[in-house]
Amino acid sequence: MREATHAEIGRWDELVLANPDGGHVLQTRAWGEFKRRWGWRPHYLVSESENQQVAVLVLGRAAVGLGRLWYVPKGPGICRPEDLCAVVRHPGALDGGFVVKIDPEIEHTADTSAWRRSGWIKAPFEVQNSTATILVDLARDEDALLASFKPKCRYNIRLAARKGVRVRRVEVDDRSVDAMYRLMQVTQTRGGFMLRPKRYFEGYWRLQHASGQGEFFFALLGDEVLAACFVSRLGSKAWYKDGGSSRSHHEFMAPYLLQWEVMRWLRQRDVRVYDLVAVPRPADLTEGHPFYGLYRFKSGFNDHITEFVGTWDLPLDPRRYHLWNRAGERIARQWTYRVHHDFFY
């Protein structure tokens, strides 16, 4: 891997879209520059071989006393597991670090034996809060897409429309940011999960929107916002990044109509895969799982769970890597939470 040239950085998102996986929004220039504001240093690298070129966003962060940790968010952008060792074969551009972390979107059933032979290790802790998702195929025609949903899901979509709920795309501004975050706080109280600070979300909402890679959608009853979501998109793929809903008129099932109208909007813009993000792995699918409520909602649109390989590590310095796993990561996560009320990654 080598550092990208100034010209390559200038058209970085084009290079990411040309990656074998078709690109991921967490590999874009907007995401790299956003994370710069939160203690990470983005490195724009290019891996070249005879058969392919892969653009790789790598985030670097200092770990006190250990050096630099490198993380490739949702990358590198490969489709076949056998390509990993060719892409990250000479990590010389990552000098001074003790580990490279990756979490490519390769399904968990893939053969990763070559990774282990090349020194990769399954990480003891996951970076992303979920390694499983539900994907909705938007390539089919609209009637076929609607017919693929569970009957109760279709009923809830129609119910919301009959009750007068309407869905609008809204600008990302002070008013919509406040409304969105309030709904997320309501949902957090209901679900009992941790919520990052408002300025974290606002930062990438605004940056992705300005880059043409993110939109707010609100489901309203009159002027009252019942549900909202922020949707990221890149090329033919989109992600249900954030969402929240009010308890007011919850019986009107506004979130179902909201997602349906989002899907219709995405189809009109040639998006073919909609990633609903974050559900339990099939092995963890119990009512006690913190994401079970998300699964129950999202499975109305497709009940097939796609599970990825998760986080893998390439130790660059075995001694420092051992110290990180033994205590460093736990301390870093706890310190970030207690001091900044945020996640380390």
N, C-alpha and C positions, 0 to 999 in steps of 0.2 A: 504494500500500500504506500501511496505517496500523497503529499499535500496537493490539494486541488489548486489549479492556477487561478489567478484573479478572474480571468474570463470564465472559467468553469464555475466559480462561485457565483458569478453574475447570472448564470443560467442554471443554477443548482437544481431547482425543482424539475426542469426538463430532464436532467440526468437521472434524478430519482424516479421519475415516471418511466424512464427507459430501463430501469432495473428489471431483472427477470421476474420479480414478484409483482410488477406493475406499480410499485411505489407505495409508501405508507406515509400518512400525514405526520407521524412522529419522526420522520427522516427529512423533513423539509427545512428550508432556510428559516421560515418563520418560527418553527419549533426550536431550532438551535439558538436563534437570537433571543427568544423568550426565556429559555433556560439559562442564558448568560446572566439575566437579571436575578437569578435565584442561585447563584453560587457555582454554576457550571461553566466551563469554558468549551465552546463548540469547536470541533476540528472537522473540517471538510476534506475527506480523503477519497482517493480514487484507487480502486484495485483493477489492474488490467492483466488479462491473460490472452492467449491466442484466440479464444472463443468468445469472450465476453468482457464487458466493462461494468463495474458495479460502483455506484456512488454511495459512500458510507458516511453518515453523520455520526461522529463519536463525541460523547460528552465526557469531559475530564473534571475531576473534583479532588482536591487535596484531602487526604485522611491524615490527621495529625500523627506525626511520628512514623508514618508508613510510606509516605509518598503519594503518588497520584493513582486514583482509581479511574478506569476507563469504562464507559458504558455506551453500548450501541442500542438505542431505544427502538424496539420492534424491528431490529435488523441484525445482520446485513440483509439486503433485499434479494435473497435467493429463494428458489422454489424447491430445489433438490438438495437433500442433506449432503450429498457427495461434493457439492460445490463449495462448502464452507471452508475447507482446508486450503483450497486454491485462492479464495478471496482474502483470508487472513493468514497468509503463509509467511509474510515478512512484516511483522508489526513494528518495524523500526521507527515509524513516525510516532509511536507511542512510548518513546523513551521516558524513563523516570517513573513509570507506573509499576504496580505490583500485580495487577490483574486486569484482564479485559472481560467484561460481562456482555453477553448477547441474549436476546430473546426473539429469534426470528419466528415468523408465523409459519412454521412447519408442523404438521400434525404429529401428535405424540406417538403414533404407531410407526413413524419413520425409523429406518435403520440408522442409528447413530454410533455404531461400533467404530467407524473410521474416525469419528471425533475423539473417542476415548484413546485410540491408538496414537492420535496426534497430540495428546496432552490435555484435551478438554475434559472438564469435570462437571457433573450435574451440581449446580449451586445448592447449598444447604438452605438458602432463603430465596424466595421469589422477589423480583423487583416489582412486577406488576401485581395488583391486588387480585387478579384472577388470570388463570391460564386457559380459561374456557369461554366460549361465546356462542351466540346463535347468529347464523348468517341467513339473510333473506335474499333469495334470487329475484332480482327485479327485471331480468331479461325477458321473462314471459309477458304476454299481453295482460292488460289491466284486469280483465274478467277472470283470467286463469290465476292471476296473483291473488285476488280476493277469494276465489274459490279454494285456494290452498290453505287459507287460515282455518283454524278450528271454528266450528259452528258458533260457540259462545263468543268468540272474538268478533266474528262478523255481526252477530246480534248487537254487541256493545257498540260497534262502529255506527250502526244504523240508529241505535237508541240515542246516542249523543247527538247525531244530526237532527233527529226528530225533536229533541228537547231544545233545539236552538243553539247548540254549541257551534262556533265557527272557528276556523283555524286561519291565522294570518302569519306571514313572514314579517318580522319587524326589524328595524335598524338596531344595531348595537350601539346604544348611547347610555347616558347616566340613568335614565328612567328605566329602560329595559334591563340593564344590568342589576339595578336594585330589585326590580320585580322578580327576576330570575333567581337571584341569590336568596331572597326571602322564601321562595317556594322550595329551594333546596334545603334551607334550614328547617322548614316544616317537615319535609321528607326525612331529614336526618333525625329529628326528634322521634318520628314515627318508627324509623328503622333501627336507630341506635348505632349508626356507624359514624366514623370520624369524618369531618368536613374541613377541607383546607380553607385558609383565610380568603376572604372575598377578593383581595387584591391579586391573589394568585390566579383565580378564575378570570377576573376581569382582564388581566394582562394578556392571556392567550385568546380570550374571546375577541378582544379588540384587534389583536395582531393577526389572527387567522381571518377575521372578517375583512380587514384591510387588504389581505393577500388574496381574497376571493376564495378562501378555503374554509369558511365557517359562517353559519347562519343561525339566528334565533327564530323559533317558531312558537307562537302562543296560541293556546286554545281558550277562547273567550266566550262568556255568556253575557251579552251586552258589553259593558266595559270591564267586567270582572275577569281577571286571569285565573282560570281553573287549573291549567297545566302548561308547562313550557319545556322546551328542550333546546340544546345547542347541538347542531349537527356539523361535523367536520367532513370535508370531501376532498378527494384528490383523484383526478382522472376518472376511472370507471368505478371507484369505490367510495363509500361513505361510512361514517361511524356515528352512532348515537352516543355522543361524548358525555353529555350531562343532561339531567332532567330533574323535574320536581313537580309536585302537584299539591293542590289545596284540599283540605277536608270539606270545604264548602261545596255542596252539590256533588259530592263524590259518587252519588248514585247515578249521575248522568254519564259516567264512564268517559270523560273527556280525554284521558290519555290514549285510549284506543283510537279515537278519531284523529287525534293529533298525529300519531305515528302513521296512520293510513294516508293522511294528507301529505306528510313529509315524504313518504314513499312515492306518491304520485308526482310530487315536485321533482324528486331526484330522477325518476324515470324520464321526465321531459328533458333532463340535462344529461342523458346518456349514462347515468350511473347504473351499473348492472349488479352490484353486490352491496347490500346494506348490512353492516356489522352492528348488532345490537349491544355488544360488549358486556362482559362481566356477568356470568352465571356460574353456578357450582359445576365442578367436574362431575361426570356421571357417577363416579365412585363416592362422591360426597353429597349426592342428591337426597337430602333428608329435610324435613320441615324445620329442624333446628339450625340449619345452615344460615348464616347471615344474609346470603344472597338468594335464599329460597323464594322470597317474595318477588324478587326481580325475575327469577326463572318462571314463576307462575304467570306473570304478566307477559313476558317476552315469548314464552312457548306458545302463546295463542297465535303467533305469526309463523312459527315453525318450531316444532318440538325436538329437532335434531340438534344436539350439542356438538360443537367442534372444539376439540381440545388440542392445544399446542404443546410443544416440547418444554416450554417454560425457559427459565434462566439457566444458562451454562457459562462456566468460567474457564478462562485460559490463564493459569497462574504464570506471571512473568518473573516473580521472585518467590519461591516456595516458602521461605521463612516468613516473609512479611504477609504472604497470603494466609498462612496458618494463623498468625496473630490476628488478622482481620476476622477470620471465621471464628476463632476462639472467643474473642471479646470485642474487637474493634467495631464490627458492624452493629452489634447490639448496643454498644455505647453511643455510636453515631446516631442511630435511630432514636434512642431515648433522649439524647441531648437535643436533637432537632425538634422532637415533640414537646419537651418540657419548656424549652426556651422560645421556640418560634411557633409552637402549636401547629406543626406541619410535618410532612413526611420527608425523610432524608432524600429519597429519589424524586 
